[in-house]
Every structure is written in structure tokens, then in C-alpha cells.
Amino acid sequence: MTARAAALLAAALLLAGCAATAKETTAPNAAPPMVGGGGAIPARATHLPASVPQGSLVIGNTHPAAIVEYDGRRLRVSADGDFAFGVARDATGPLLVRIKQPATGWIEHAIGVDKRDWPLEVINGVPPKTINPPPMIAARIAREQARVVAARTRDDARDDYEQAFIWPVRGRISGRFGNAREYVLPDGTHVPKSGHSGMDIAVPEGTPVQAPAAGVITFADPDLYLTGGTVVLDHGHGVSSNFLHLSRIDVRVGERVEQGQVVGAVGMTGRATGPHLHWGMNWFDVRVDPLLVLQLKP
């Protein structure tokens, strides 16, 4: 290796760092990275946040030909080097993202996780059979939820998630992502349930629901037991939106929709005490906070 090539190689390895803590994990006897033709080294800086709140959707950038791994999964990397992953409601740090560019060994990037408070929401007026369903209804709920889960397994190359998301409806936030929930039965018994999986927006029944970003409809059913009229909109790379309790569905499975297009209308179908839109977001099976996604900059 010439002195010029060695200098270029050292510079490229410095660029492979990011805002998060990075540690190269190349084996001691590993072969040195290949240097491209004309002395050009195919490496570039990796961009990741130093820390994120629980419930975040994280969008990073690296070399387009890099291998990126997070939480046991190999992530899809777009032609411009972008990739995405979700941080669970109860995640603790540091999160480790492993990246191998063409000119580097494996480098670990450590991302801190900012803990959030989850206030308790006490909910009255929900039909008891939707809280403690009998066996036949419980089996129906399990079948329906399995279909929704299957719709969230897609890993399309589309990068619609990179758009700046917009509100699907505008109104008062009546339920926040992640908050602990207790349902009150008619006899006064409090039944604790898991943290809220999305954001509730209170608006009149019939209000049009707009796609917050472009994507493909992967699920549409007007009559699920718990969630009523339900639509799942896939934004690519495992990122999806779901809209629950709809009174009307205006799209079909497989349809491509653009940002701002109406996908249905607000209702109170399924387990609901009044008209509202439940907007949830996922990265595969990891639920993320739509309110944080709205704050992301493309």
C-alpha cells in the first residue's frame, strides 16, 4: 500500500463514525479494507442520533452498500443510504446498531434512550365484554389480531416513511401513546391493560382521515371486534400506520395512496366510548409514537 493510499484509508475510517458512540469490532487478524480504483475508498460517515426517547422511529444514514443490523435484524438500506428502526415503549439503552461498510469492519454505534413518564388513564363506559371477552370472542380477537400482525411483516423497498408526516385529522389529543390504561367495569372494578398503542384524536364522526404519508394499503376490514373499521398503511422498510374505529373505509388492499389522500372516515366502531381516530404506528412489531414521528425532519 502506498503512503497516499494509507492516508486515504485512515481518513475514511474516521468518517465511519457518527454522533452516537462508535466502536470498531474488526478481528485483530482481519484483512485490511479494500481500496477502490484510483485510490478512492468506498466509505462515508454514518449519521445516527446520540440519544432518542422511548417510542421513537429512528432514521439513520450510512453507505448505501453497508450491512446494518439492529436487535437481531438486518435492516434494509435504501439507495441513498437511509435505514429505519423503531424503539419500543419500554426500551432501555444503550441501543446497539452494527454497521459494516465496504471499507470497514463491523462498527458498533451506541444510542442512549431517554426514559419517558407514562401517566395512568382511567377509562369508563367501555362494554365489559370487550374488556374480559368470553372464550369464543377471545378466539375471534386472536384470529383478527393475527391478520393485522401479518400485514405488518412486510419489508418493502419503498421509502415513503422518509416524507415529513402530516396529521391524518386535526383535533384534541384524547389519548396519548404509551400511557398506562385501566378500564372500569360497571361494578367499579379496575382492570389494568397494556400501555396505549397509539394516539387518539377526538373529532366528529365522519371526519375524513388523510394518509399522513404515502404508502400501500396492506389491511382493510370494516368490522374487527376490538378496533372496528381498521386500515393498515405500509410506508416501506417495515414502517406502517394503522387507523382504528373507522366508520367508513375508502381504500382496498394493494392500493397505492399518496400523502393527504382520504382513506376513510372517523367513527366509534369496536371498543370505543366516543368518536375519535386512533392513529398507531409500527416498525414491524414495535409500536412507535406518531407524535414523535410528526416531529421528524426529512
Secondary structure, DSSP 8 states (H G I E B T S, - for coil): --HHHHHHHHHHHHHT--SSEEEE---TT-------GGG-------B--SEEETT-EEEEE--TT-EEEETTEEE---TTSEEEEE--TT--S-EEEEEE-TTS-EEEEEEEEE-----EEEE----HHHHS--HHHHHHHHHHHHHHHHHTT---S--GGGS----SS-SEEEE-TT-EEEEE-TTS-EEEE----EEEEE--TT-EEE-SS-EEEEEEEEEETTTEEEEEEEEETTEEEEEEEESEE---TT-EE-TT-EEEE-B--SS-SSSBEEEEEEETTEEE-HHHHHT---
